[in-house]
Amino acid sequence: MRIGIDVGGTNTDAVLQQGRQVLGAVKTPTTEDVTSGIVTAISRLRSQHPFAPAEVDAVMIGTTHFINALVQARGLTPTAALRLGLPSGASMPPLMTWPERMKEAISGRSYLAHGGHEFDGRHIAELDEAELRRAAEDMGQAGVRSLAISSVFSPVNAEFEIRAEEIVAAVLPDVSISLSHEIGRIGLLERENATIINAALRELAARIVDGLVAAIAGTGITAPLYLSQNDGTLMDVEQVRRYPVATFSSGPTNSMRGAALLSGLDTCAVVDVGGTTSDIGVLRNGFPREATSDVEVAGIRTNFRMPDVLSLGIGGGSVVHQEDFGIGPESVGYHLGTRALVFGGDTLTATDVAVAAGLVEIGDAARVSHLSPEFVSTCLEHIAERTSAAIDQMRVSAEPLPVVAVGGGSILLPDRLPGIGPVTRPGNHAVANAVGAAIAQIGGEVDRVYAIEHDGRSAALEEAKREAVERAIAAGARPSSVTIIDFDEVPLPYLPGNATRIRVKAVGDLRVDDDRALVSVSEA
């Protein structure tokens, strides 16, 4: 059995799952410290469907901890950015495009040094080790505790980033170091930004992981803990300590994956209506369609793996304005149970509208009896129209696209959306995000620029596919279950040497040994 947990801004959802069967499902308010809400959710699961802690093979958690910390600019570590690329790139140093608020939040410092590669692996300049030691000494004097190292075309050849890490670590052994070739894709500035964000979250990641591990251990469960990544695959806790940025969009991803399992549709639009937002994405072959362009997070352009998701500020906790009509984007969040009218509060929310419309029976319906039928109808029509427009915006063709609605707030949507068509609400739709966490797999990806020699295309493709499969297995996937689920090949005519960008993604089922521990890389 597995336990899947998704920590949202309003609710913490949890499911107990055996294969594709949901044995138990609960929804509890998210607590300010988050971990106590998780303990409560697991306790309620055990009450609903009794199980022994030893029966649990793995616990999977999707969390908004890290993206929230970045957006709110809290809990971030004093961070430096070191770019290897001189003599090129000096006119645009690291952090130049960052909002001042974010630079101040990380006490950001930037350094430029010689190094870097051309797309085909040739050196731009040789690494200057003395230069790197001087930079490291300056970082130490400035109180830097985390470092992001980026090198031009490091996804093609990472040798300079790896060597720079060794040199800096010898001078600053207590500083955590993030390398850009492990985090972002081709595109120096965006990859560098993603790496800086990751570095700034490293200390917070350690604290959060320790808290989550302690919370699970406190329930008596000894099974390994994993966190969901942006692409619907899993990371173990040590990976989360190193790559917290990879969890940023795990919530919407889990919801979409869960929607696929619960509805039986592997290609569809998914609308996840939570307490604060409605997240809309598209499933392709059971996995979320990934964003093809750079993604902006907290005003910072990045290019790491993120699902193509459109978020509307409409959810069950959205504040409804009566005088100057509007719904959201303000939300009462996890205070819904005390601030909504039906729960004795003083704030009119979308949940109150749903109760007044007879869509759900919760709280005290008498407290919203003053809402006129016309006003309630106007609110629901407004939600339906905005949702329809967002789904239409996500479509890439005129072909019909089935719509699956999930999340506790999906009661706000009609059975048929104007201009779109019927809406499917599968069983357990309210906890689809936790279901998605429970079924998450292990992935491996290659995204690299290859210089294709004459008649060498097939060899390059096979090399990329083989490496993606090997990475999935090394990360803990059962070898016999690994398959290629996504493949992309883009010629780059602006570069010499028949340059072609090849991206391959492989996934497989989690491999667990007899002691319920993730198989190590060496064993795989």
C-alpha positions as CSV (number, residue, x, y, z in Angstrom):
1,M,0.0,0.0,0.0
2,R,1.0,3.6,-0.6
3,I,-0.1,6.8,1.1
4,G,-0.4,9.9,-1.2
5,I,-0.5,13.3,0.4
6,D,-1.0,16.7,-1.2
7,V,-0.5,19.9,0.9
8,G,-2.4,22.8,-0.6
9,G,-2.9,26.3,0.5
10,T,-6.3,25.5,2.0
11,N,-6.6,21.7,2.5
12,T,-4.3,18.8,3.0
13,D,-5.6,15.7,1.2
14,A,-4.5,12.1,1.8
15,V,-5.3,8.8,0.2
16,L,-4.5,5.2,1.1
17,Q,-4.0,3.3,-2.2
18,Q,-3.5,-0.3,-3.2
19,G,-2.5,-0.3,-6.9
20,R,-5.2,1.6,-8.7
21,Q,-7.7,1.2,-5.9
22,V,-8.4,4.0,-3.4
23,L,-8.9,2.4,0.0
24,G,-9.4,5.5,2.0
25,A,-9.5,9.3,1.3
26,V,-9.6,12.3,3.7
27,K,-9.4,16.1,3.4
28,T,-8.3,18.2,6.4
29,P,-7.5,21.9,6.7
30,T,-3.8,22.7,6.1
31,T,-2.1,23.9,9.3
32,E,0.3,26.8,9.5
33,D,3.1,24.4,10.4
34,V,2.0,22.0,7.7
35,T,3.4,18.9,9.4
36,S,0.7,18.6,12.1
37,G,-1.9,18.7,9.3
38,I,-0.1,15.7,7.6
39,V,-0.1,13.8,10.9
40,T,-3.9,14.5,11.3
41,A,-4.6,13.3,7.8
42,I,-2.7,10.0,8.3
43,S,-4.5,9.5,11.6
44,R,-7.9,10.0,9.9
45,L,-6.9,7.6,7.2
46,R,-6.1,4.9,9.7
47,S,-9.5,5.5,11.4
48,Q,-11.3,5.2,8.0
49,H,-9.4,2.2,6.8
50,P,-7.3,0.5,9.5
51,F,-3.8,-0.5,8.5
52,A,-0.6,-1.4,10.2
53,P,2.3,1.0,9.7
54,A,4.4,-1.9,8.3
55,E,1.9,-2.4,5.5
56,V,2.8,0.9,3.9
57,D,5.5,0.6,1.2
58,A,6.0,4.3,0.5
59,V,4.6,7.7,1.4
60,M,4.5,10.3,-1.4
61,I,3.9,14.0,-0.7
62,G,3.3,17.0,-2.9
63,T,3.9,20.3,-1.2
64,T,3.7,24.1,-2.0
65,H,6.3,24.8,0.7
66,F,9.1,25.9,-1.7
67,I,7.2,27.9,-4.3
68,N,5.4,29.7,-1.4
69,A,8.7,30.6,0.2
70,L,10.0,32.0,-3.0
71,V,6.9,34.0,-3.9
72,Q,6.7,35.4,-0.3
73,A,10.5,35.9,-0.2
74,R,10.9,34.3,3.2
75,G,13.3,31.7,4.6
76,L,15.8,32.2,1.7
77,T,19.5,31.7,2.2
78,P,22.3,34.3,1.5
79,T,23.3,33.2,-2.0
80,A,26.0,34.0,-4.6
81,A,26.0,33.2,-8.3
82,L,29.2,32.3,-10.1
83,R,29.1,32.2,-13.9
84,L,31.9,30.6,-16.0
85,G,32.0,32.2,-19.4
86,L,34.5,35.1,-19.6
87,P,35.5,36.8,-21.8
88,S,31.9,36.5,-23.1
89,G,28.8,37.6,-21.2
90,A,30.4,40.3,-19.1
91,S,27.7,42.9,-20.2
92,M,24.9,40.9,-18.5
93,P,26.1,39.5,-15.1
94,P,24.0,37.1,-13.0
95,L,21.0,38.5,-11.1
96,M,20.8,41.5,-13.5
97,T,17.2,40.8,-14.4
98,W,16.0,39.9,-10.9
99,P,13.5,42.1,-9.1
100,E,15.2,44.1,-6.4
101,R,13.0,42.6,-3.8
102,M,14.2,39.1,-4.7
103,K,17.9,40.1,-4.8
104,E,17.6,41.6,-1.4
105,A,15.8,38.5,-0.1
106,I,18.8,36.3,-0.9
107,S,21.5,39.0,-0.3
108,G,22.5,38.2,-3.8
109,R,26.1,38.5,-5.0
110,S,27.4,37.7,-8.5
111,Y,30.8,36.7,-9.8
112,L,32.1,36.2,-13.3
113,A,35.0,33.9,-14.1
114,H,36.7,32.4,-17.2
115,G,35.5,29.1,-18.6
116,G,32.5,27.8,-20.5
117,H,32.0,25.8,-23.7
118,E,30.8,26.2,-27.2
119,F,27.7,24.0,-28.1
120,D,30.0,21.3,-29.6
121,G,32.1,21.1,-26.4
122,R,35.0,23.3,-27.4
123,H,36.3,25.6,-24.6
124,I,35.5,29.3,-24.7
125,A,38.3,29.8,-22.3
126,E,40.3,27.7,-19.8
127,L,39.3,27.6,-16.2
128,D,41.4,30.0,-14.0
129,E,41.6,28.2,-10.6
130,A,43.3,31.1,-8.8
131,E,40.5,33.3,-10.0
132,L,37.9,30.9,-8.5
133,R,39.7,30.7,-5.2
134,R,39.7,34.6,-4.9
135,A,36.0,34.6,-5.6
136,A,35.4,31.9,-3.0
137,E,37.4,33.9,-0.4
138,D,35.3,37.0,-1.1
139,M,32.1,34.9,-0.8
140,G,33.2,33.7,2.6
141,Q,33.9,37.2,3.8
142,A,30.5,38.3,2.6
143,G,28.7,35.6,4.6
144,V,27.5,33.6,1.6
145,R,26.0,30.2,2.6
146,S,24.8,28.8,-0.7
147,L,26.3,29.1,-4.2
148,A,24.9,28.6,-7.7
149,I,27.5,27.7,-10.4
150,S,26.6,28.0,-14.0
151,S,28.8,27.6,-17.1
152,V,28.0,28.3,-20.7
153,F,26.6,25.2,-22.4
154,S,27.2,23.1,-19.3
155,P,24.3,20.7,-20.4
156,V,26.6,19.8,-23.3
157,N,29.8,19.5,-21.1
158,A,29.7,19.9,-17.3
159,E,33.4,19.5,-16.7
160,F,34.0,23.2,-15.7
161,E,31.0,23.3,-13.3
162,I,32.2,20.1,-11.6
163,R,35.8,21.3,-11.3
164,A,34.7,24.8,-10.0
165,E,32.6,23.1,-7.3
166,E,35.7,21.2,-6.1
167,I,37.8,24.3,-6.0
168,V,35.1,26.4,-4.1
169,A,34.3,23.5,-1.7
170,A,38.0,23.3,-0.7
171,V,37.9,27.0,0.3
172,L,34.3,27.0,1.7
173,P,33.5,23.5,2.9
174,D,30.3,24.5,4.7
175,V,28.7,26.3,1.7
176,S,26.0,24.2,-0.3
177,I,26.6,24.3,-4.0
178,S,24.0,23.9,-6.9
179,L,25.2,23.2,-10.4
180,S,23.2,24.5,-13.4
181,H,23.6,21.4,-15.6
182,E,21.7,19.4,-13.0
183,I,18.8,21.8,-12.8
184,G,18.0,23.7,-16.0
185,R,18.0,23.3,-19.7
186,I,19.8,24.9,-22.7
187,G,19.6,28.7,-22.3
188,L,22.2,30.2,-20.0
189,L,20.3,33.1,-18.2
190,E,17.2,31.1,-17.5
191,R,19.1,28.0,-16.4
192,E,21.3,30.2,-14.2
193,N,18.2,31.8,-12.6
194,A,16.7,28.4,-11.8
195,T,20.0,27.4,-10.2
196,I,20.2,30.5,-8.1
197,I,16.6,29.9,-6.9
198,N,17.5,26.3,-6.0
199,A,20.6,27.5,-4.1
200,A,18.5,30.0,-2.1
201,L,16.1,27.3,-1.0
202,R,18.7,24.7,0.1
203,E,18.7,25.5,3.8
204,L,14.9,25.7,3.9
205,A,14.7,22.4,2.0
206,A,16.8,20.7,4.7
207,R,14.5,22.0,7.5
208,I,11.3,21.0,5.7
209,V,12.6,17.6,4.8
210,D,13.6,17.0,8.4
211,G,10.1,18.1,9.5
212,L,8.4,15.8,7.0
213,V,10.5,12.8,7.9
214,A,9.8,13.4,11.6
215,A,6.1,13.8,11.0
216,I,5.9,10.5,9.1
217,A,8.1,8.7,11.6
218,G,5.8,10.0,14.4
219,T,2.9,8.0,12.9
220,G,4.9,4.8,13.2
221,I,5.4,4.4,9.5
222,T,8.9,3.4,8.5
223,A,8.4,3.3,4.7
224,P,10.6,5.6,2.6
225,L,9.3,9.1,1.9
226,Y,9.3,10.8,-1.5
227,L,8.2,14.2,-2.8
228,S,6.5,14.9,-6.1
229,Q,8.4,16.7,-8.9
230,N,7.0,19.2,-11.4
231,D,6.8,16.5,-14.1
232,G,4.8,14.0,-12.2
233,T,7.7,11.8,-11.1
234,L,9.3,11.3,-7.6
235,M,12.3,12.4,-5.7
236,D,13.7,10.8,-2.5
237,V,14.4,13.1,0.4
238,E,18.1,13.4,-0.3
239,Q,17.2,14.7,-3.8
240,V,14.8,17.2,-2.3
241,R,17.5,18.6,-0.1
242,R,19.6,19.2,-3.3
243,Y,16.9,20.2,-5.8
244,P,14.0,21.8,-4.0
245,V,13.2,23.8,-7.1
246,A,12.0,20.6,-8.8
247,T,8.9,20.5,-6.5
248,F,7.5,24.0,-7.5
249,S,4.5,22.8,-9.6
250,S,3.9,19.4,-8.1
251,G,0.4,20.3,-6.9
252,P,-1.2,20.8,-10.3
253,T,0.8,18.0,-11.7
254,N,-0.5,15.5,-9.1
255,S,-4.0,16.7,-9.7
256,M,-3.7,16.0,-13.5
257,R,-2.1,12.6,-13.0
258,G,-4.8,11.7,-10.5
259,A,-7.5,12.9,-12.9
260,A,-6.1,10.6,-15.6
261,L,-6.3,7.5,-13.3
262,L,-9.7,8.3,-11.8
263,S,-11.3,9.2,-15.2
264,G,-9.6,6.7,-17.4
265,L,-8.7,9.5,-19.8
266,D,-5.0,10.0,-20.7
267,T,-5.6,12.9,-23.1
268,C,-7.8,15.6,-21.8
269,A,-8.0,19.1,-20.1
270,V,-8.0,19.0,-16.3
271,V,-9.5,21.7,-14.2
272,D,-8.4,21.4,-10.5
273,V,-10.5,23.8,-8.4
274,G,-8.9,24.1,-5.0
275,G,-9.5,26.5,-2.2
276,T,-7.4,29.4,-3.6
277,T,-7.0,28.8,-7.3
278,S,-8.2,26.8,-10.3
279,D,-5.3,25.2,-12.1
280,I,-5.9,24.2,-15.7
281,G,-3.6,21.9,-17.7
282,V,-3.6,19.4,-20.5
283,L,-2.8,15.7,-20.2
284,R,-1.0,14.0,-23.0
285,N,-0.5,10.2,-22.7
286,G,-1.3,10.4,-19.0
287,F,1.4,13.1,-18.2
288,P,1.0,16.9,-18.1
289,R,2.0,18.8,-21.2
290,E,5.1,20.7,-20.3
291,A,5.6,24.4,-20.9
292,T,7.6,24.9,-24.1
293,S,8.7,28.4,-23.3
294,D,10.5,29.9,-20.4
295,V,8.5,30.1,-17.1
296,E,8.4,33.1,-14.9
297,V,8.4,32.5,-11.2
298,A,8.2,35.4,-8.7
299,G,9.2,37.7,-11.5
300,I,12.3,35.6,-12.5
301,R,12.6,33.9,-15.9
302,T,13.6,30.2,-15.6
303,N,13.7,27.1,-17.9
304,F,13.5,24.1,-15.7
305,R,10.8,21.4,-16.1
306,M,7.4,22.9,-15.4
307,P,3.9,21.8,-16.6
308,D,2.0,24.1,-18.9
309,V,-0.6,25.3,-16.3
310,L,-2.9,28.3,-16.3
311,S,-4.0,29.4,-12.9
312,L,-7.2,31.4,-12.2
313,G,-7.7,33.2,-8.9
314,I,-11.0,31.3,-8.3
315,G,-11.4,28.6,-5.7
316,G,-13.7,27.5,-2.8
317,G,-12.1,30.1,-0.5
318,S,-12.3,33.0,-3.1
319,V,-13.7,36.2,-1.7
320,V,-16.9,37.3,-3.5
321,H,-17.4,41.1,-3.8
322,Q,-21.0,42.1,-4.0
323,E,-20.9,45.8,-4.4
324,D,-18.2,46.1,-7.1
325,F,-18.9,42.5,-8.4
326,G,-16.0,40.2,-8.6
327,I,-14.8,36.7,-7.4
328,G,-11.2,36.4,-6.3
329,P,-8.3,36.5,-6.6
330,E,-8.3,37.2,-2.8
331,S,-8.9,34.0,-0.8
332,V,-9.4,33.2,2.8
333,G,-7.2,30.1,2.2
334,Y,-7.0,27.6,5.1
335,H,-9.1,30.0,7.2
336,L,-12.2,29.0,5.2
337,G,-13.5,27.0,8.1
338,T,-13.7,30.1,10.3
339,R,-14.2,33.0,7.9
340,A,-16.8,31.7,5.4
341,L,-20.4,32.8,6.2
342,V,-21.7,29.2,6.5
343,F,-19.1,28.4,9.1
344,G,-20.0,31.5,11.2
345,G,-17.5,33.9,9.7
346,D,-18.0,37.3,8.2
347,T,-16.6,36.9,4.6
348,L,-18.7,35.9,1.6
349,T,-16.8,33.2,-0.3
350,A,-17.4,31.0,-3.3
351,T,-18.2,28.1,-0.9
352,D,-21.0,30.2,0.5
353,V,-22.4,30.6,-3.0
354,A,-22.2,26.8,-3.6
355,V,-24.1,26.2,-0.4
356,A,-26.8,28.8,-1.3
357,A,-27.1,27.2,-4.8
358,G,-27.7,23.8,-3.2
359,L,-24.6,22.3,-4.7
360,V,-23.2,21.1,-1.4
361,E,-24.5,20.7,2.1
362,I,-21.9,22.0,4.6
363,G,-22.0,24.5,7.4
364,D,-25.2,26.4,8.2
365,A,-27.2,27.1,5.0
366,A,-29.4,29.6,6.9
367,R,-26.5,32.0,7.1
368,V,-26.6,32.5,3.3
369,S,-30.4,32.4,2.8
370,H,-30.3,36.2,2.2
371,L,-28.4,35.7,-1.1
372,S,-30.8,36.2,-4.0
373,P,-31.1,33.4,-6.6
374,E,-30.2,35.9,-9.2
375,F,-27.0,36.8,-7.5
376,V,-26.1,33.2,-6.9
377,S,-26.7,32.4,-10.6
378,T,-24.6,35.4,-11.7
379,C,-21.7,34.1,-9.6
380,L,-21.8,30.6,-10.9
381,E,-22.1,31.8,-14.5
382,H,-19.1,34.1,-14.0
383,I,-17.1,31.2,-12.7
384,A,-18.2,29.0,-15.7
385,E,-17.4,31.6,-18.3
386,R,-13.9,32.4,-16.9
387,T,-13.1,28.7,-16.7
388,S,-14.3,28.1,-20.3
389,A,-12.2,30.9,-21.6
390,A,-9.1,29.6,-19.8
391,I,-9.6,26.0,-21.2
392,D,-10.0,27.5,-24.6
393,Q,-6.8,29.4,-24.2
394,M,-5.0,26.1,-23.3
395,R,-6.1,24.3,-26.5
396,V,-3.7,24.0,-29.4
397,S,-6.2,22.8,-32.0
398,A,-9.9,22.8,-32.8
399,E,-10.2,19.1,-32.0
400,P,-12.6,18.3,-29.2
401,L,-10.9,18.1,-25.8
402,P,-12.6,16.2,-23.0
403,V,-12.7,18.1,-19.7
404,V,-12.2,16.5,-16.3
405,A,-13.0,18.5,-13.1
406,V,-11.2,17.6,-9.9
407,G,-10.6,19.2,-6.5
408,G,-13.0,20.0,-3.7
409,G,-14.0,23.2,-5.3
410,S,-15.1,21.5,-8.6
411,I,-18.7,21.7,-7.3
412,L,-18.6,25.3,-8.5
413,L,-18.5,24.2,-12.1
414,P,-21.6,23.2,-14.1
415,D,-22.0,19.8,-15.8
416,R,-21.5,21.5,-19.1
417,L,-19.2,24.4,-19.8
418,P,-20.3,27.0,-22.4
419,G,-18.5,26.6,-25.6
420,I,-16.5,23.6,-24.3
421,G,-18.8,20.7,-23.7
422,P,-19.6,18.2,-20.9
423,V,-17.5,18.0,-17.7
424,T,-16.5,14.7,-16.1
425,R,-16.2,14.4,-12.3
426,P,-14.8,11.0,-11.5
427,G,-15.1,9.2,-8.2
428,N,-12.7,10.6,-5.5
429,H,-12.3,13.7,-7.6
430,A,-12.0,15.9,-4.5
431,V,-8.7,14.2,-3.6
432,A,-7.3,13.6,-7.1
433,N,-4.1,15.5,-6.1
434,A,-3.3,13.0,-3.4
435,V,-4.1,10.1,-5.8
436,G,-1.7,11.6,-8.3
437,A,1.0,11.7,-5.6
438,A,0.4,8.0,-4.7
439,I,0.8,6.8,-8.3
440,A,3.8,8.9,-9.2
441,Q,6.7,7.1,-11.0
442,I,10.4,7.5,-11.3
443,G,11.7,9.5,-14.3
444,G,14.9,10.2,-16.2
445,E,15.4,12.9,-18.8
446,V,18.1,14.0,-21.3
447,D,18.0,17.5,-22.9
448,R,21.1,18.2,-24.9
449,V,22.5,19.7,-28.1
450,Y,24.1,17.2,-30.4
451,A,26.4,17.8,-33.4
452,I,24.9,15.4,-35.8
453,E,27.6,14.0,-38.1
454,H,26.8,12.5,-41.5
455,D,24.4,9.6,-41.1
456,G,24.7,10.0,-37.3
457,R,21.2,11.0,-36.5
458,S,20.1,7.5,-35.5
459,A,23.1,7.0,-33.2
460,A,22.5,10.3,-31.5
461,L,18.8,9.4,-30.9
462,E,19.6,6.0,-29.5
463,E,22.3,7.5,-27.2
464,A,19.8,10.0,-25.8
465,K,17.1,7.4,-25.3
466,R,19.5,5.0,-23.7
467,E,20.8,7.7,-21.3
468,A,17.3,8.7,-20.3
469,V,16.4,5.1,-19.5
470,E,19.6,4.7,-17.5
471,R,18.9,7.8,-15.5
472,A,15.4,6.6,-14.6
473,I,16.8,3.2,-13.5
474,A,19.6,4.9,-11.5
475,A,17.0,7.1,-9.8
476,G,15.1,4.0,-8.6
477,A,12.8,2.8,-11.4
478,R,12.2,-0.9,-11.9
479,P,14.2,-1.6,-15.1
480,S,11.5,-3.8,-16.8
481,S,8.9,-1.0,-16.4
482,V,10.8,1.9,-17.9
483,T,9.4,3.3,-21.2
484,I,10.0,6.4,-23.3
485,I,7.0,8.7,-22.9
486,D,8.2,11.9,-24.6
487,F,10.6,12.7,-27.3
488,D,11.5,15.9,-29.1
489,E,14.0,16.7,-31.8
490,V,14.7,20.3,-32.9
491,P,17.3,21.3,-35.5
492,L,19.2,24.5,-34.6
493,P,20.1,26.1,-37.9
494,Y,21.7,29.2,-36.3
495,L,24.5,26.9,-34.9
496,P,27.2,25.3,-37.0
497,G,27.8,21.5,-37.4
498,N,24.2,20.3,-37.9
499,A,23.4,21.1,-34.3
500,T,20.2,19.4,-33.0
501,R,18.5,19.7,-29.7
502,I,17.2,16.3,-28.5
503,R,15.0,15.9,-25.5
504,V,14.0,12.4,-24.2
505,K,12.0,11.5,-21.1
506,A,11.7,8.0,-19.7
507,V,9.6,6.9,-16.7
508,G,9.1,3.6,-14.8
509,D,7.5,2.3,-11.6
510,L,9.1,2.8,-8.3
511,R,11.4,-0.1,-7.4
512,V,11.3,-1.0,-3.7
513,D,13.5,-3.8,-2.2
514,D,12.5,-6.2,0.6
515,D,13.3,-3.7,3.3
516,R,11.1,-1.1,1.6
517,A,14.0,1.2,0.8
518,L,14.8,2.8,-2.6
519,V,17.2,0.7,-4.6
520,S,20.6,2.5,-4.7
521,V,22.2,3.8,-7.9
522,S,24.9,1.2,-7.6
523,E,22.3,-1.7,-7.3
524,A,20.3,-0.3,-10.2
